[in-house]
Amino acid sequence: MVNVEIFRKQNPVGVNGEAGPIRKIIIQGHAGYARHGEDIVCAAASVTAYTAAGALGILCGAPESCAKENSGFFELTAPYFDDQDIAYRADIILETAYIGFKQIEASYSKFLKVSTNVK
């Protein structure tokens, strides 16, 4: 099972009307949908996470250190941006990743779960 944990700031309300902006995404585990190297659920989760990390770096100038990975573990932390336009862009990128994870969960709920923590 892949567990995707979304950490949101309590206020203000996020760009998609959720509790608040996403501050961190932690992905842990292996889906077990298929053999290693053939698991489409793990691949989908990985692509979603790496795309968000890459977009934060390329489109927002986030440092590489905002993404950490290990076998079966990926953590993406949203850095603080002084520029409101860049901060808004980062929020959209993270919300897009959230939507991607929710879509994977909708099709493969036995293999990937998304949970949200608001602090």
N, CA, C and O atoms as a Tinker XYZ file with bonds, in Angstrom:
   476  protein
     1  N      0.844000   -1.189000    0.000000    73     2
     2  CA     0.000000    0.000000    0.000000    64     1     3
     3  C      0.881000    1.240000    0.000000    63     2     4     5
     4  O      1.836000    1.338000    0.771000    81     3
     5  N      0.551000    2.182000   -0.869000    73     3     6
     6  CA     1.202000    3.484000   -0.876000    64     5     7
     7  C      0.315000    4.420000   -0.063000    63     6     8     9
     8  O     -0.880000    4.548000   -0.329000    81     7
     9  N      0.907000    5.063000    0.917000    73     7    10
    10  CA     0.191000    6.051000    1.731000    64     9    11
    11  C      0.714000    7.435000    1.385000    63    10    12    13
    12  O      1.909000    7.711000    1.483000    81    11
    13  N     -0.213000    8.300000    0.978000    73    11    14
    14  CA     0.120000    9.682000    0.642000    64    13    15
    15  C     -0.502000   10.549000    1.718000    63    14    16    17
    16  O     -1.722000   10.586000    1.878000    81    15
    17  N      0.350000   11.246000    2.451000    73    15    18
    18  CA    -0.134000   12.111000    3.525000    64    17    19
    19  C      0.086000   13.564000    3.111000    63    18    20    21
    20  O      1.203000   13.980000    2.804000    81    19
    21  N     -1.003000   14.320000    3.112000    73    19    22
    22  CA    -0.982000   15.726000    2.729000    64    21    23
    23  C     -1.067000   16.557000    4.005000    63    22    24    25
    24  O     -1.994000   16.390000    4.798000    81    23
    25  N     -0.120000   17.431000    4.199000    73    23    26
    26  CA    -0.120000   18.319000    5.361000    64    25    27
    27  C     -0.483000   19.718000    4.893000    63    26    28    29
    28  O      0.208000   20.313000    4.066000    81    27
    29  N     -1.577000   20.231000    5.437000    73    27    30
    30  CA    -2.059000   21.563000    5.068000    64    29    31
    31  C     -1.928000   22.525000    6.241000    63    30    32    33
    32  O     -2.074000   22.142000    7.401000    81    31
    33  N     -1.654000   23.762000    5.916000    73    31    34
    34  CA    -1.706000   24.842000    6.897000    64    33    35
    35  C     -3.184000   25.132000    7.153000    63    34    36    37
    36  O     -3.993000   25.072000    6.227000    81    35
    37  N     -3.538000   25.438000    8.375000    73    35    38
    38  CA    -4.945000   25.626000    8.723000    64    37    39
    39  C     -5.583000   26.794000    7.979000    63    38    40    41
    40  O     -6.697000   26.666000    7.473000    81    39
    41  N     -4.902000   27.918000    7.906000    73    39    42
    42  CA    -5.441000   29.112000    7.248000    64    41    43
    43  C     -4.353000   29.776000    6.439000    63    42    44    45
    44  O     -3.181000   29.575000    6.759000    81    43
    45  N     -4.640000   30.519000    5.457000    73    43    46
    46  CA    -5.947000   30.781000    4.876000    64    45    47
    47  C     -6.391000   29.605000    4.007000    63    46    48    49
    48  O     -5.641000   28.647000    3.816000    81    47
    49  N     -7.591000   29.685000    3.492000    73    47    50
    50  CA    -8.123000   28.628000    2.637000    64    49    51
    51  C     -7.232000   28.501000    1.398000    63    50    52    53
    52  O     -6.791000   29.504000    0.836000    81    51
    53  N     -6.973000   27.261000    0.979000    73    51    54
    54  CA    -6.117000   27.003000   -0.172000    64    53    55
    55  C     -6.774000   27.378000   -1.489000    63    54    56    57
    56  O     -7.948000   27.745000   -1.531000    81    55
    57  N     -6.006000   27.284000   -2.556000    73    55    58
    58  CA    -6.470000   27.706000   -3.871000    64    57    59
    59  C     -7.638000   26.887000   -4.391000    63    58    60    61
    60  O     -8.370000   27.359000   -5.260000    81    59
    61  N     -7.839000   25.666000   -3.885000    73    59    62
    62  CA    -8.964000   24.860000   -4.373000    64    61    63
    63  C    -10.098000   24.777000   -3.351000    63    62    64    65
    64  O    -10.983000   23.929000   -3.470000    81    63
    65  N    -10.071000   25.660000   -2.345000    73    63    66
    66  CA   -11.143000   25.685000   -1.365000    64    65    67
    67  C    -10.945000   24.713000   -0.220000    63    66    68    69
    68  O    -11.787000   24.644000    0.675000    81    67
    69  N     -9.846000   23.953000   -0.222000    73    67    70
    70  CA    -9.546000   23.035000    0.880000    64    69    71
    71  C     -9.130000   23.851000    2.104000    63    70    72    73
    72  O     -9.078000   25.079000    2.048000    81    71
    73  N     -8.840000   23.173000    3.194000    73    71    74
    74  CA    -8.560000   23.810000    4.481000    64    73    75
    75  C     -7.493000   24.895000    4.410000    63    74    76    77
    76  O     -7.651000   25.946000    5.030000    81    75
    77  N     -6.455000   24.675000    3.697000    73    75    78
    78  CA    -5.379000   25.645000    3.599000    64    77    79
    79  C     -4.331000   25.142000    2.636000    63    78    80    81
    80  O     -4.437000   24.023000    2.133000    81    79
    81  N     -3.316000   25.952000    2.370000    73    79    82
    82  CA    -2.301000   25.542000    1.413000    64    81    83
    83  C     -1.514000   24.317000    1.886000    63    82    84    85
    84  O     -1.325000   24.108000    3.084000    81    83
    85  N     -1.073000   23.535000    0.947000    73    83    86
    86  CA    -0.278000   22.342000    1.246000    64    85    87
    87  C      1.134000   22.778000    1.615000    63    86    88    89
    88  O      1.764000   23.553000    0.894000    81    87
    89  N      1.619000   22.279000    2.728000    73    87    90
    90  CA     2.979000   22.590000    3.183000    64    89    91
    91  C      3.931000   21.421000    2.987000    63    90    92    93
    92  O      5.141000   21.611000    2.862000    81    91
    93  N      3.374000   20.190000    2.959000    73    91    94
    94  CA     4.234000   19.025000    2.828000    64    93    95
    95  C      3.420000   17.857000    2.292000    63    94    96    97
    96  O      2.229000   17.731000    2.580000    81    95
    97  N      4.072000   17.009000    1.513000    73    95    98
    98  CA     3.493000   15.755000    1.044000    64    97    99
    99  C      4.485000   14.648000    1.378000    63    98   100   101
   100  O      5.660000   14.730000    1.021000    81    99
   101  N      4.008000   13.611000    2.064000    73    99   102
   102  CA     4.852000   12.460000    2.375000    64   101   103
   103  C      4.217000   11.234000    1.736000    63   102   104   105
   104  O      3.031000   10.962000    1.925000    81   103
   105  N      5.019000   10.505000    0.981000    73   103   106
   106  CA     4.566000    9.292000    0.306000    64   105   107
   107  C      5.405000    8.138000    0.838000    63   106   108   109
   108  O      6.635000    8.194000    0.809000    81   107
   109  N      4.740000    7.090000    1.326000    73   107   110
   110  CA     5.443000    5.951000    1.901000    64   109   111
   111  C      4.842000    4.642000    1.431000    63   110   112   113
   112  O      3.632000    4.532000    1.232000    81   111
   113  N      5.695000    3.660000    1.258000    73   111   114
   114  CA     5.244000    2.312000    0.973000    64   113   115
   115  C      5.345000    1.934000   -0.488000    63   114   116   117
   116  O      5.771000    2.720000   -1.334000    81   115
   117  N      4.942000    0.706000   -0.757000    73   115   118
   118  CA     4.914000    0.155000   -2.108000    64   117   119
   119  C      3.516000   -0.371000   -2.364000    63   118   120   121
   120  O      2.905000   -0.956000   -1.469000    81   119
   121  N      3.007000   -0.179000   -3.547000    73   119   122
   122  CA     1.618000   -0.512000   -3.848000    64   121   123
   123  C      1.334000   -2.009000   -3.787000    63   122   124   125
   124  O      0.305000   -2.421000   -3.251000    81   123
   125  N      2.228000   -2.822000   -4.326000    73   123   126
   126  CA     1.957000   -4.253000   -4.382000    64   125   127
   127  C      0.958000   -4.625000   -5.470000    63   126   128   129
   128  O      0.380000   -5.712000   -5.443000    81   127
   129  N      0.757000   -3.730000   -6.418000    73   127   130
   130  CA    -0.171000   -3.995000   -7.522000    64   129   131
   131  C      0.418000   -5.022000   -8.491000    63   130   132   133
   132  O     -0.294000   -5.871000   -9.025000    81   131
   133  N      1.732000   -4.926000   -8.707000    73   131   134
   134  CA     2.425000   -5.833000   -9.624000    64   133   135
   135  C      3.881000   -5.955000   -9.165000    63   134   136   137
   136  O      4.288000   -5.339000   -8.180000    81   135
   137  N      4.649000   -6.754000   -9.890000    73   135   138
   138  CA     6.062000   -6.938000   -9.541000    64   137   139
   139  C      6.816000   -5.624000   -9.652000    63   138   140   141
   140  O      6.418000   -4.712000  -10.377000    81   139
   141  N      7.930000   -5.551000   -8.903000    73   139   142
   142  CA     8.811000   -4.388000   -8.953000    64   141   143
   143  C      9.208000   -4.123000  -10.408000    63   142   144   145
   144  O      9.614000   -5.038000  -11.123000    81   143
   145  N      9.091000   -2.895000  -10.827000    73   143   146
   146  CA     9.414000   -2.529000  -12.195000    64   145   147
   147  C      8.228000   -2.603000  -13.144000    63   146   148   149
   148  O      8.302000   -2.119000  -14.274000    81   147
   149  N      7.127000   -3.211000  -12.686000    73   147   150
   150  CA     5.926000   -3.334000  -13.512000    64   149   151
   151  C      4.692000   -2.769000  -12.812000    63   150   152   153
   152  O      3.578000   -2.895000  -13.320000    81   151
   153  N      4.884000   -2.154000  -11.663000    73   151   154
   154  CA     3.778000   -1.684000  -10.834000    64   153   155
   155  C      3.318000   -0.299000  -11.295000    63   154   156   157
   156  O      3.995000    0.698000  -11.046000    81   155
   157  N      2.164000   -0.242000  -11.969000    73   155   158
   158  CA     1.681000    1.031000  -12.513000    64   157   159
   159  C      1.220000    1.998000  -11.427000    63   158   160   161
   160  O      1.245000    3.211000  -11.634000    81   159
   161  N      0.803000    1.483000  -10.278000    73   159   162
   162  CA     0.372000    2.369000   -9.191000    64   161   163
   163  C      1.582000    3.080000   -8.595000    63   162   164   165
   164  O      1.547000    4.290000   -8.374000    81   163
   165  N      2.656000    2.327000   -8.334000    73   163   166
   166  CA     3.889000    2.958000   -7.839000    64   165   167
   167  C      4.433000    3.953000   -8.868000    63   166   168   169
   168  O      4.894000    5.038000   -8.512000    81   167
   169  N      4.373000    3.572000  -10.136000    73   167   170
   170  CA     4.862000    4.459000  -11.189000    64   169   171
   171  C      4.044000    5.750000  -11.234000    63   170   172   173
   172  O      4.603000    6.839000  -11.363000    81   171
   173  N      2.741000    5.627000  -11.130000    73   171   174
   174  CA     1.881000    6.815000  -11.161000    64   173   175
   175  C      2.163000    7.734000   -9.973000    63   174   176   177
   176  O      2.236000    8.952000  -10.130000    81   175
   177  N      2.320000    7.151000   -8.793000    73   175   178
   178  CA     2.623000    7.954000   -7.601000    64   177   179
   179  C      3.985000    8.631000   -7.745000    63   178   180   181
   180  O      4.142000    9.801000   -7.395000    81   179
   181  N      4.962000    7.896000   -8.257000    73   179   182
   182  CA     6.300000    8.461000   -8.444000    64   181   183
   183  C      6.295000    9.605000   -9.449000    63   182   184   185
   184  O      6.901000   10.649000   -9.205000    81   183
   185  N      5.626000    9.418000  -10.559000    73   183   186
   186  CA     5.562000   10.464000  -11.577000    64   185   187
   187  C      4.893000   11.715000  -11.007000    63   186   188   189
   188  O      5.351000   12.830000  -11.258000    81   187
   189  N      3.831000   11.541000  -10.253000    73   187   190
   190  CA     3.141000   12.679000   -9.660000    64   189   191
   191  C      4.062000   13.439000   -8.710000    63   190   192   193
   192  O      4.129000   14.667000   -8.753000    81   191
   193  N      4.768000   12.707000   -7.855000    73   191   194
   194  CA     5.671000   13.338000   -6.879000    64   193   195
   195  C      6.855000   14.019000   -7.552000    63   194   196   197
   196  O      7.174000   15.164000   -7.232000    81   195
   197  N      7.505000   13.331000   -8.478000    73   195   198
   198  CA     8.667000   13.907000   -9.156000    64   197   199
   199  C      8.289000   15.097000  -10.034000    63   198   200   201
   200  O      9.060000   16.051000  -10.144000    81   199
   201  N      7.129000   15.054000  -10.651000    73   199   202
   202  CA     6.683000   16.182000  -11.462000    64   201   203
   203  C      6.454000   17.409000  -10.583000    63   202   204   205
   204  O      6.850000   18.517000  -10.945000    81   203
   205  N      5.815000   17.215000   -9.429000    73   203   206
   206  CA     5.595000   18.338000   -8.511000    64   205   207
   207  C      6.925000   18.912000   -8.029000    63   206   208   209
   208  O      7.103000   20.129000   -8.000000    81   207
   209  N      7.853000   18.044000   -7.653000    73   207   210
   210  CA     9.166000   18.512000   -7.186000    64   209   211
   211  C      9.892000   19.266000   -8.299000    63   210   212   213
   212  O     10.467000   20.328000   -8.061000    81   211
   213  N      9.866000   18.717000   -9.506000    73   211   214
   214  CA    10.518000   19.374000  -10.636000    64   213   215
   215  C      9.892000   20.709000  -10.963000    63   214   216   217
   216  O     10.599000   21.677000  -11.243000    81   215
   217  N      8.565000   20.773000  -10.929000    73   215   218
   218  CA     7.868000   22.024000  -11.213000    64   217   219
   219  C      8.177000   23.083000  -10.152000    63   218   220   221
   220  O      8.354000   24.256000  -10.482000    81   219
   221  N      8.241000   22.679000   -8.893000    73   219   222
   222  CA     8.613000   23.643000   -7.843000    64   221   223
   223  C     10.003000   24.214000   -8.102000    63   222   224   225
   224  O     10.237000   25.408000   -7.912000    81   223
   225  N     10.914000   23.363000   -8.534000    73   223   226
   226  CA    12.271000   23.828000   -8.817000    64   225   227
   227  C     12.340000   24.710000  -10.052000    63   226   228   229
   228  O     12.906000   25.802000  -10.017000    81   227
   229  N     11.764000   24.229000  -11.136000    73   227   230
   230  CA    11.880000   24.942000  -12.416000    64   229   231
   231  C     11.007000   26.192000  -12.472000    63   230   232   233
   232  O     11.464000   27.244000  -12.921000    81   231
   233  N      9.758000   26.090000  -12.022000    73   231   234
   234  CA     8.820000   27.209000  -12.158000    64   233   235
   235  C      8.823000   28.174000  -10.988000    63   234   236   237
   236  O      8.375000   29.314000  -11.111000    81   235
   237  N      9.341000   27.704000   -9.826000    73   235   238
   238  CA     9.312000   28.562000   -8.632000    64   237   239
   239  C     10.696000   28.840000   -8.050000    63   238   240   241
   240  O     10.842000   29.694000   -7.175000    81   239
   241  N     11.698000   28.133000   -8.524000    73   239   242
   242  CA    13.042000   28.341000   -7.994000    64   241   243
   243  C     13.278000   27.676000   -6.655000    63   242   244   245
   244  O     14.193000   28.064000   -5.929000    81   243
   245  N     12.470000   26.679000   -6.311000    73   243   246
   246  CA    12.647000   25.976000   -5.033000    64   245   247
   247  C     13.953000   25.190000   -5.055000    63   246   248   249
   248  O     14.335000   24.652000   -6.094000    81   247
   249  N     14.634000   25.119000   -3.924000    73   247   250
   250  CA    15.885000   24.347000   -3.871000    64   249   251
   251  C     15.619000   22.843000   -3.962000    63   250   252   253
   252  O     14.543000   22.367000   -3.600000    81   251
   253  N     16.614000   22.109000   -4.450000    73   251   254
   254  CA    16.488000   20.653000   -4.541000    64   253   255
   255  C     16.250000   20.019000   -3.179000    63   254   256   257
   256  O     15.674000   18.934000   -3.093000    81   255
   257  N     16.680000   20.674000   -2.128000    73   255   258
   258  CA    16.544000   20.118000   -0.775000    64   257   259
   259  C     15.089000   20.029000   -0.311000    63   258   260   261
   260  O     14.816000   19.431000    0.730000    81   259
   261  N     14.149000   20.614000   -1.062000    73   259   262
   262  CA    12.746000   20.511000   -0.647000    64   261   263
   263  C     12.196000   19.109000   -0.909000    63   262   264   265
   264  O     11.128000   18.765000   -0.404000    81   263
   265  N     12.908000   18.296000   -1.692000    73   263   266
   266  CA    12.490000   16.916000   -1.962000    64   265   267
   267  C     13.528000   15.953000   -1.380000    63   266   268   269
   268  O     14.730000   16.106000   -1.596000    81   267
   269  N     13.038000   14.968000   -0.643000    73   267   270
   270  CA    13.905000   13.940000   -0.067000    64   269   271
   271  C     13.327000   12.589000   -0.440000    63   270   272   273
   272  O     12.110000   12.404000   -0.450000    81   271
   273  N     14.205000   11.648000   -0.746000    73   271   274
   274  CA    13.706000   10.334000   -1.120000    64   273   275
   275  C     14.599000    9.223000   -0.597000    63   274   276   277
   276  O     15.789000    9.406000   -0.343000    81   275
   277  N     13.981000    8.081000   -0.450000    73   275   278
   278  CA    14.607000    6.833000   -0.068000    64   277   279
   279  C     13.750000    5.744000   -0.672000    63   278   280   281
   280  O     12.701000    6.043000   -1.242000    81   279
   281  N     14.149000    4.520000   -0.571000    73   279   282
   282  CA    13.332000    3.426000   -1.095000    64   281   283
   283  C     11.974000    3.407000   -0.394000    63   282   284   285
   284  O     11.904000    3.249000    0.825000    81   283
   285  N     10.916000    3.564000   -1.152000    73   283   286
   286  CA     9.572000    3.530000   -0.579000    64   285   287
   287  C      9.202000    4.766000    0.210000    63   286   288   289
   288  O      8.234000    4.745000    0.970000    81   287
   289  N      9.965000    5.860000    0.043000    73   287   290
   290  CA     9.699000    7.085000    0.802000    64   289   291
   291  C     10.034000    8.294000   -0.065000    63   290   292   293
   292  O     11.076000    8.336000   -0.719000    81   291
   293  N      9.126000    9.284000   -0.060000    73   291   294
   294  CA     9.360000   10.552000   -0.756000    64   293   295
   295  C      8.707000   11.645000    0.073000    63   294   296   297
   296  O      7.549000   11.522000    0.471000    81   295
   297  N      9.446000   12.705000    0.333000    73   295   298
   298  CA     8.907000   13.841000    1.089000    64   297   299
   299  C      9.148000   15.111000    0.287000    63   298   300   301
   300  O     10.266000   15.385000   -0.150000    81   299
   301  N      8.092000   15.873000    0.101000    73   299   302
   302  CA     8.169000   17.134000   -0.624000    64   301   303
   303  C      7.653000   18.236000    0.292000    63   302   304   305
   304  O      6.484000   18.241000    0.679000    81   303
   305  N      8.538000   19.167000    0.634000    73   303   306
   306  CA     8.185000   20.265000    1.529000    64   305   307
   307  C      8.155000   21.567000    0.739000    63   306   308   309
   308  O      9.103000   21.893000    0.025000    81   307
   309  N      7.070000   22.298000    0.872000    73   307   310
   310  CA     6.936000   23.579000    0.175000    64   309   311
   311  C      7.779000   24.628000    0.894000    63   310   312   313
   312  O      7.556000   24.901000    2.074000    81   311
   313  N      8.739000   25.214000    0.194000    73   311   314
   314  CA     9.516000   26.276000    0.832000    64   313   315
   315  C      8.695000   27.555000    0.937000    63   314   316   317
   316  O      7.672000   27.704000    0.268000    81   315
   317  N      9.142000   28.460000    1.768000    73   315   318
   318  CA     8.481000   29.762000    1.890000    64   317   319
   319  C      8.970000   30.655000    0.746000    63   318   320   321
   320  O     10.165000   30.716000    0.459000    81   319
   321  N      8.036000   31.339000    0.106000    73   319   322
   322  CA     8.384000   32.282000   -0.955000    64   321   323
   323  C      7.905000   33.670000   -0.556000    63   322   324   325
   324  O      6.737000   33.845000   -0.211000    81   323
   325  N      8.796000   34.660000   -0.600000    73   323   326
   326  CA     8.428000   36.055000   -0.309000    64   325   327
   327  C      7.513000   36.617000   -1.388000    63   326   328   329
   328  O      6.585000   37.370000   -1.095000    81   327
   329  N      7.776000   36.251000   -2.622000    73   327   330
   330  CA     7.013000   36.751000   -3.761000    64   329   331
   331  C      5.655000   36.050000   -3.812000    63   330   332   333
   332  O      5.596000   34.826000   -3.932000    81   331
   333  N      4.570000   36.812000   -3.724000    73   331   334
   334  CA     3.216000   36.246000   -3.685000    64   333   335
   335  C      2.860000   35.497000   -4.971000    63   334   336   337
   336  O      2.162000   34.484000   -4.925000    81   335
   337  N      3.338000   35.992000   -6.117000    73   335   338
   338  CA     3.058000   35.307000   -7.381000    64   337   339
   339  C      3.715000   33.928000   -7.417000    63   338   340   341
   340  O      3.110000   32.957000   -7.871000    81   339
   341  N      4.941000   33.852000   -6.941000    73   339   342
   342  CA     5.641000   32.561000   -6.911000    64   341   343
   343  C      4.997000   31.643000   -5.874000    63   342   344   345
   344  O      4.862000   30.443000   -6.113000    81   343
   345  N      4.605000   32.185000   -4.742000    73   343   346
   346  CA     3.938000   31.378000   -3.708000    64   345   347
   347  C      2.627000   30.810000   -4.249000    63   346   348   349
   348  O      2.309000   29.647000   -4.001000    81   347
   349  N      1.875000   31.609000   -4.975000    73   347   350
   350  CA     0.619000   31.148000   -5.566000    64   349   351
   351  C      0.883000   30.044000   -6.602000    63   350   352   353
   352  O      0.157000   29.051000   -6.662000    81   351
   353  N      1.918000   30.229000   -7.402000    73   351   354
   354  CA     2.309000   29.222000   -8.392000    64   353   355
   355  C      2.660000   27.899000   -7.690000    63   354   356   357
   356  O      2.260000   26.826000   -8.142000    81   355
   357  N      3.403000   27.989000   -6.594000    73   355   358
   358  CA     3.768000   26.789000   -5.830000    64   357   359
   359  C      2.523000   26.101000   -5.269000    63   358   360   361
   360  O      2.425000   24.874000   -5.285000    81   359
   361  N      1.573000   26.896000   -4.774000    73   359   362
   362  CA     0.317000   26.325000   -4.262000    64   361   363
   363  C     -0.422000   25.558000   -5.356000    63   362   364   365
   364  O     -0.950000   24.474000   -5.108000    81   363
   365  N     -0.460000   26.112000   -6.549000    73   363   366
   366  CA    -1.145000   25.439000   -7.660000    64   365   367
   367  C     -0.443000   24.130000   -8.015000    63   366   368   369
   368  O     -1.101000   23.124000   -8.279000    81   367
   369  N      0.871000   24.143000   -8.022000    73   367   370
   370  CA     1.629000   22.918000   -8.316000    64   369   371
   371  C      1.307000   21.841000   -7.294000    63   370   372   373
   372  O      1.053000   20.695000   -7.664000    81   371
   373  N      1.314000   22.192000   -6.012000    73   371   374
   374  CA     1.039000   21.204000   -4.958000    64   373   375
   375  C     -0.412000   20.736000   -4.992000    63   374   376   377
   376  O     -0.688000   19.563000   -4.739000    81   375
   377  N     -1.332000   21.626000   -5.298000    73   375   378
   378  CA    -2.741000   21.229000   -5.421000    64   377   379
   379  C     -2.939000   20.298000   -6.614000    63   378   380   381
   380  O     -3.748000   19.372000   -6.560000    81   379
   381  N     -2.203000   20.547000   -7.681000    73   379   382
   382  CA    -2.282000   19.673000   -8.846000    64   381   383
   383  C     -1.781000   18.278000   -8.497000    63   382   384   385
   384  O     -2.370000   17.285000   -8.926000    81   383
   385  N     -0.702000   18.191000   -7.725000    73   383   386
   386  CA    -0.205000   16.888000   -7.270000    64   385   387
   387  C     -1.261000   16.200000   -6.409000    63   386   388   389
   388  O     -1.499000   15.002000   -6.557000    81   387
   389  N     -1.891000   16.953000   -5.515000    73   387   390
   390  CA    -2.958000   16.397000   -4.671000    64   389   391
   391  C     -4.081000   15.816000   -5.531000    63   390   392   393
   392  O     -4.554000   14.709000   -5.274000    81   391
   393  N     -4.501000   16.557000   -6.540000    73   391   394
   394  CA    -5.550000   16.070000   -7.435000    64   393   395
   395  C     -5.099000   14.783000   -8.129000    63   394   396   397
   396  O     -5.875000   13.837000   -8.260000    81   395
   397  N     -3.852000   14.755000   -8.565000    73   395   398
   398  CA    -3.316000   13.551000   -9.197000    64   397   399
   399  C     -3.356000   12.350000   -8.271000    63   398   400   401
   400  O     -3.757000   11.260000   -8.681000    81   399
   401  N     -2.943000   12.540000   -7.024000    73   399   402
   402  CA    -2.981000   11.437000   -6.053000    64   401   403
   403  C     -4.417000   10.987000   -5.790000    63   402   404   405
   404  O     -4.681000    9.789000   -5.681000    81   403
   405  N     -5.337000   11.929000   -5.689000    73   403   406
   406  CA    -6.749000   11.573000   -5.470000    64   405   407
   407  C     -7.311000   10.793000   -6.660000    63   406   408   409
   408  O     -8.120000    9.885000   -6.473000    81   407
   409  N     -6.891000   11.135000   -7.874000    73   407   410
   410  CA    -7.358000   10.404000   -9.047000    64   409   411
   411  C     -6.796000    8.983000   -9.066000    63   410   412   413
   412  O     -7.500000    8.042000   -9.434000    81   411
   413  N     -5.547000    8.825000   -8.676000    73   411   414
   414  CA    -4.976000    7.475000   -8.577000    64   413   415
   415  C     -5.741000    6.679000   -7.526000    63   414   416   417
   416  O     -6.087000    5.519000   -7.746000    81   415
   417  N     -6.003000    7.309000   -6.380000    73   415   418
   418  CA    -6.752000    6.646000   -5.313000    64   417   419
   419  C     -8.140000    6.220000   -5.795000    63   418   420   421
   420  O     -8.607000    5.137000   -5.442000    81   419
   421  N     -8.797000    7.049000   -6.588000    73   419   422
   422  CA   -10.141000    6.728000   -7.069000    64   421   423
   423  C    -10.148000    5.457000   -7.921000    63   422   424   425
   424  O    -11.122000    4.705000   -7.906000    81   423
   425  N     -9.082000    5.222000   -8.649000    73   423   426
   426  CA    -9.012000    4.037000   -9.510000    64   425   427
   427  C     -8.354000    2.830000   -8.848000    63   426   428   429
   428  O     -8.623000    1.691000   -9.228000    81   427
   429  N     -7.492000    3.074000   -7.858000    73   427   430
   430  CA    -6.702000    1.994000   -7.250000    64   429   431
   431  C     -6.715000    2.100000   -5.725000    63   430   432   433
   432  O     -5.660000    2.077000   -5.091000    81   431
   433  N     -7.895000    2.215000   -5.140000    73   431   434
   434  CA    -8.011000    2.464000   -3.698000    64   433   435
   435  C     -7.483000    1.318000   -2.826000    63   434   436   437
   436  O     -7.217000    1.526000   -1.642000    81   435
   437  N     -7.331000    0.141000   -3.378000    73   435   438
   438  CA    -6.748000   -0.965000   -2.606000    64   437   439
   439  C     -5.226000   -0.859000   -2.528000    63   438   440   441
   440  O     -4.585000   -1.573000   -1.757000    81   439
   441  N     -4.663000    0.028000   -3.322000    73   439   442
   442  CA    -3.204000    0.108000   -3.427000    64   441   443
   443  C     -2.624000    1.472000   -3.073000    63   442   444   445
   444  O     -1.417000    1.583000   -2.854000    81   443
   445  N     -3.456000    2.515000   -3.012000    73   443   446
   446  CA    -2.988000    3.851000   -2.670000    64   445   447
   447  C     -4.074000    4.578000   -1.893000    63   446   448   449
   448  O     -5.233000    4.607000   -2.306000    81   447
   449  N     -3.690000    5.162000   -0.766000    73   447   450
   450  CA    -4.603000    5.933000    0.089000    64   449   451
   451  C     -4.040000    7.327000    0.291000    63   450   452   453
   452  O     -2.836000    7.510000    0.471000    81   451
   453  N     -4.935000    8.311000    0.259000    73   451   454
   454  CA    -4.566000    9.703000    0.511000    64   453   455
   455  C     -5.226000   10.141000    1.801000    63   454   456   457
   456  O     -6.427000    9.947000    1.986000    81   455
   457  N     -4.445000   10.734000    2.696000    73   455   458
   458  CA    -5.011000   11.298000    3.923000    64   457   459
   459  C     -4.520000   12.731000    4.064000    63   458   460   461
   460  O     -3.479000   13.100000    3.521000    81   459
   461  N     -5.284000   13.535000    4.800000    73   459   462
   462  CA    -4.960000   14.944000    4.975000    64   461   463
   463  C     -4.884000   15.288000    6.446000    63   462   464   465
   464  O     -5.743000   14.894000    7.236000    81   463
   465  N     -3.844000   16.029000    6.809000    73   463   466
   466  CA    -3.675000   16.560000    8.163000    64   465   467
   467  C     -3.669000   18.074000    8.076000    63   466   468   469
   468  O     -2.975000   18.649000    7.239000    81   467
   469  N     -4.430000   18.712000    8.927000    73   467   470
   470  CA    -4.492000   20.171000    8.958000    64   469   471
   471  C     -3.890000   20.633000   10.282000    63   470   472   473
   472  O     -4.313000   20.202000   11.354000    81   471
   473  N     -2.901000   21.512000   10.190000    73   471   474
   474  CA    -2.258000   22.036000   11.406000    64   473   475
   475  C     -2.052000   23.525000   11.275000    63   474   476
   476  O     -1.525000   24.158000   12.190000    81   475
